[in-house]
Amino acid sequence: MTSRLRLFARDKAALAGAGLVGIIAFLALAGPHLVPYPQDATATHILDGLDPPSVAHFFGTDDFGRDLFSRVVLGAGTALELALGVAGIAMAIGVLARKCDHARNRRVFGGA
């Protein structure tokens, strides 16, 4: 197992990908506590629409006055949940296909 970890540690692209996934997971878990305006992710403030980035709104606001930073951070949780759900479904389909492959004693997906 340590040889696999060493190979992983040498691969810069794998480390960058793992770091990016870690950042998104952190934002997904801690997001509601990090954003300055969690209620502004869905609430509309027409008079504050299209404000540029400022101290009050790090990424600015959209057409409806919603804080874009809050929407991005809170959206990371939704994206991560969706990605994990799709990966789980794909894994279940793969396991089922492999079980059927062994049960029929033949190759469904080819190979030796």
C-alpha positions in Angstrom: 0.0 0.0 0.0 2.8 2.4 0.7 4.1 2.0 -2.8 0.8 3.2 -4.2 0.9 6.2 -1.9 4.4 7.0 -3.0 3.3 6.9 -6.7 0.3 9.1 -5.9 2.6 11.6 -4.0 4.9 11.8 -7.1 2.0 12.5 -9.5 1.5 16.3 -9.5 -1.7 16.2 -11.5 -3.2 13.7 -9.0 -2.2 15.9 -6.1 -3.7 18.9 -7.7 -6.9 17.1 -8.4 -7.1 15.8 -4.8 -6.4 19.3 -3.5 -9.2 20.7 -5.7 -11.7 18.0 -4.5 -10.6 18.7 -0.9 -11.3 22.4 -1.3 -14.7 21.8 -2.8 -15.6 19.3 -0.1 -14.5 21.8 2.6 -16.7 24.5 0.9 -19.6 22.1 0.8 -19.3 21.2 4.4 -18.4 24.6 5.9 -20.1 26.7 3.3 -23.2 27.8 5.2 -20.9 29.0 8.0 -18.4 30.8 5.7 -20.7 33.0 3.6 -21.5 36.4 4.8 -25.0 36.5 3.4 -26.5 33.0 3.4 -30.1 34.4 3.1 -29.0 36.4 0.0 -28.3 33.3 -2.0 -32.0 33.1 -2.8 -33.5 36.4 -1.7 -33.9 39.1 -4.3 -32.9 42.7 -3.8 -33.7 44.4 -7.1 -32.2 47.8 -6.1 -28.8 46.0 -5.4 -28.7 44.3 -8.8 -25.5 44.1 -10.8 -23.3 45.6 -8.0 -19.6 45.2 -8.7 -17.3 43.3 -6.4 -16.8 45.1 -3.1 -16.1 44.5 0.6 -19.8 43.8 1.1 -20.2 41.4 -1.8 -16.9 39.7 -2.8 -18.0 38.6 -6.2 -20.7 41.3 -6.6 -24.4 40.7 -7.2 -26.4 39.3 -10.1 -29.4 40.9 -11.9 -31.7 40.2 -8.9 -29.3 41.5 -6.2 -28.3 38.1 -5.0 -24.8 37.7 -3.5 -22.8 35.7 -6.0 -20.2 34.5 -3.5 -22.9 33.0 -1.3 -24.5 31.3 -4.4 -21.1 29.9 -5.5 -20.1 28.5 -2.1 -23.6 27.1 -1.3 -23.8 25.7 -4.8 -20.6 23.7 -4.2 -22.5 21.5 -1.7 -25.3 20.7 -4.2 -22.7 19.9 -6.9 -20.8 17.6 -4.6 -24.0 15.8 -3.6 -24.9 15.3 -7.2 -21.5 14.1 -8.2 -21.4 11.6 -5.3 -24.8 10.4 -6.2 -23.9 9.8 -9.9 -20.7 8.1 -8.9 -22.6 5.8 -6.6 -25.1 4.9 -9.3 -22.3 4.2 -11.8 -20.6 2.0 -9.2 -23.7 0.1 -8.5 -24.3 -0.5 -12.3 -20.7 -1.6 -12.7 -20.9 -4.0 -9.8 -24.2 -5.4 -11.1 -22.7 -5.9 -14.6 -19.7 -7.6 -13.1 -21.9 -10.0 -11.1 -24.0 -10.8 -14.1 -20.8 -11.4 -16.1 -19.5 -13.9 -13.5 -22.9 -15.5 -13.1 -23.2 -16.3 -16.8 -19.5 -17.3 -16.9 -18.8 -15.1 -19.9 -17.4 -11.7 -20.7 -19.9 -8.9 -21.1 -17.3 -6.2 -21.7 -14.7 -8.2 -23.6 -11.1 -8.8 -22.5 -9.2 -11.9 -21.6 
